[in-house]
Amino acid sequence: PNMTEKKTACQENCLEEDEEGEDEAEYDIMLIEFAGEVIPALAQAVGGEAFAPYFAGFLPLLINKMKPTCGISEKSFAVGIIAETVQGLGRASSPFVPRLLPLMMKASHDRDTEVRSNAIFGLGVLAEHGGEVTYEHYPKLLGLLSNLIIHERHSRVADNVCGAVARMVMANPGGVPVGQVLPALLRALPLTEDLEEYKTVFRCLSFTYERDPQQVLQLIGDIVQTSGIVLATDEIPSAARDTLITLLRNLSIRCPEEFQSTMLSLPSESQALLEIALSSS
């Protein structure tokens, strides 16, 4: 707490006295960046419930860095740290949703790509971990994300939109028009920059298949076609690859004729990749 108070005092002084205390301002930035790097790791290590009060203490400092007058790197840093900490807090992030969700929504419209990307990731993890308190915000969130999934031109932001939509489906499938969302999600693939989000997207497809198989079975053609492209990527995380292959095997057993006919309509390279994937142990 003392360190937090010192930093707040330091920030106020720096704002009020531009000509003085340049060293102090630099020290302030270093201190916040150091604390910022440590916060998500601590949330993960200590556990959400235990760390939540400490996060509440740091939060005003991070929010302070999200003001329109702050630089791009400051905003991006603050938004990213908040998002990563929410992930570490897990269910204990729920009380922070009313304060953080509007801030992340606002940051998702920022002109800077990295700020937008971090904000979209933040909205996804808030939906994933925030629990029932996020449900009332689903229509607004879906409106934002469905608009971005069509119009976003920057790869990383578009990839994070896919991840956020997938997280929303898994957190509250009843609050999402899954029949409209899954086809849009598949059309947005392949991911091009943040390939870690493949883990989230394929987990979402598997989750939906287990919960409501028909929603996935009616998309067999699209899934097989997309898989042929995705499996050609060497950088796909192994966990995502395993999840996708398990799903493909299930689909090939459940609907062998449709699976086979779609596979045969693909370019020979994609066919070969799918055959190798399906026969791998």
N, C-alpha and C positions, 0 to 999 in steps of 0.2 A: 504493500500500500504506500509506503514512504516514497518508493521509487516513482510510483505513479503520480503522487502529489508533486514531487519535484519536477517531473516532466511537464505537468500541466502548468505549473508556475513558470517554467522555462519557456513554454510556448507562448504564454501570455506576454512575457517580457519581450520575446523576440518580435511579436506582432506590434507591440507598442513602440519599441525603440529600434527602428530599422538600422540606424547607424552604429548602434552599440551591440556588443555581444555576438559578433559573427562567429567567434570560436564556440560560444555557448550554443548557438543555433546549430552549428555543425555537430557538436556533441549530442544535442537533442535528437537530431536525425539519426545518428549512429545508434543511440540508445533505443529509439523506437524500432529501428530496423532489426536490431539484435533481439529485442523482446518479441517483435513480430515473427521472426523465424522460429523462435522457441515455443510460442503460444500453441500452434497446432500440435506440435510434438508432445507437449505437456498434456494437452487435452486427451490425446490418444493414450499416453502412458498412465496418467493418474486416473482416468475414467471420467465420463461426463458429469455425473452427479457431484463428484468431489471438486471438479475444476470449474464448474459453472459460476460460482461466486467470484472467482478470480477473473474469469472472462468478462463478467459484468463490470469489474473495475477497469479493465483495459479498453473496453468497448468505446467509451467516449473519445479516447485518444485516436482510435482507428477511424471512427465516424468523422472526427475533425479533419482527417486527411482526405475525406471524400467531398469536401466542399468545392463548388465550382471554381473558386479562386486558387485551389491547389493545382500543382503540376500533374501531368499525365502519369509520371512514374509513381508519385505519391498515391494518387487515386487507385491506380492499378494494383499497387502493393497492398493498400488497405482492403480493397474489395477481395483480393485473392486470399489474404490472411483470414478474413472473416469467413469466407467460404470453406477454406480448409479446416478451420477450427470447428465450424458447424458439423463437418464430417466427423471430427474427433469427439465432439460432444455427444453425438448420436441423439437419442431420445431427450436428453437433457437440454437440447437446443430449443425445445418447444416454447418455453417462456419468452424467448428472444424473437419469435416469429413476428409479432405485431410491430416490433421496432425495425427489424431487419428487412422484411419483405418489401415494404415501400421503398426503402433505400436501394435495394437490389433492382427493383423494377425501374427506378429512375436511372440507375447506373447502366442498365441494359440499353438505354437510348443514347449513351455517351458517343461522342464522335470518334473516340479512340477505339481501335479494334480490340486491344488487350483488355481495356476496362470493360468493354461489352462482353467479351469472352468470359472473363472472370465472374462478371455479374450473372450471366446465364448459368454458368456452372453453380454459382451460389444459390440461384433460384431452384435449380434441380435438387441440390442437397438439402435445402430447406423443406422442399416438398417430400423428399425421401425420409427425413428424420423428424420433421416438425410435428407429425401426427395429426390428429383431428383438427387442430387449430388452423391448419392450412387449407382444409377442405373448402371453406367458404370462398377462398381466393382462387380456386381452380378455374372458374370460367374466365376470369381476368388473365390468369397465367396462360391458359390455353389459347386465348385470343392473341396474346403477345407472341407466343412460340409458333403458332400456326402461321402467323403473318411472316415471321422470320424464316421459317423453314422453306417458304416459297421465295422470298425476296432477298435474303442475306447473301451478299457476294463474297464475304471473307471466309475462307475455309475453316479456320479455327473456330470462329463464332458459330458457323453452320454445324460443325461437328459437336460443339457443346449444346446446341439446340437439340440435336438428336438424343444426346445423353440425358438432358433435362426432361424431355418428353417421355423417354423410357423410364426414368425414375418416378415420374408422376403416375404412369400406368401401374407400376409395381406397388406404389404406396397406397393408391386409392383407385383401383380399376373401375369401381362403381361411379366415380366422378369424371370419367373420361369416355368419350365416344370411341371405344376401341376399334370398332369397324371402320371408322374414318381415319383414325390416328395411325394404325399399323401400316396401311398402304402408303400413307404419306411418309412414314418413317423409312420404309423400304425404298421409296423413290429417291430419298435423300442420300442413299448409299451409292457408291462407297465413300467412306470417310477419307479425307485426304491429308489432314494435319494432326489432329489429336486422336491417334489411333487407339489410345487407351479406352476411349468411349465405346469401342467395339464390345468390350466386356459387358458394359451396361446394356447396350442395344440387344445383344444376343441373349443375355440373361432375361431381358424383358420378353423376347419371343418365346423362350423356353417356359417362363413363368405363365404366359398367356396360354401356351399349348397345354400345360398341365391343368390350368384352371378352366379354360373354355376352348377345347381343341378345335372346334369348328371355325373359330376366328382365324386360326393359323392355317388349317387345312384348305380353306378357300383361297389362300394366298400361295399355295405350293409353287405354282408357276413362277411367281415373282421371287420367292425365296430361293428356289433352285438357280434361277437366272442370276440373281445378285450374288449368290454364293460362289458361282463360277468366277466372278470378277474379284470378289474379296479374297478367295483362297490363292489368287495369283500374287497377292501382296506378301512379301517376306516379313515385313515389319509387324504383322498382326500379332498381338500378344497371345502367348500360348494358351492362356486360360480362355480367351475369347474363341480361339480356334477349336479348342476341345468342346466348348459349349455348342458351337455351331455344328460341329461334326455329329455330336450326340443327337441334336435336333434333326439333322438331315437323315440320319439312320432311322429315327422314329418315323419320319414322314415317308421314307422309302418303303418301310414295312407296312405302314397304315394305308397308303395309297400307291401301290407299286406301279400301276399302269400310267397314272398321270405323272408320277415322278420320272419314270423312264422316258415317256414321250417328250417331256420338257427337256430332259437331259440331252436327248438325241437331237433336239432343235438348236442346241448351243454350238458354238465354234469348237473344233476338235480339241484345242488346247484346254478350254474350260471343261469339256467332257472328261479329258484325261485327269485333270486336277481333282474333279469330283470323284472319279473312280478310285484314285489313289487315296483320297481322304476317307472314303467309305470303307475301303479295305484295310486301312491302317488300324493297328490294335490300340 
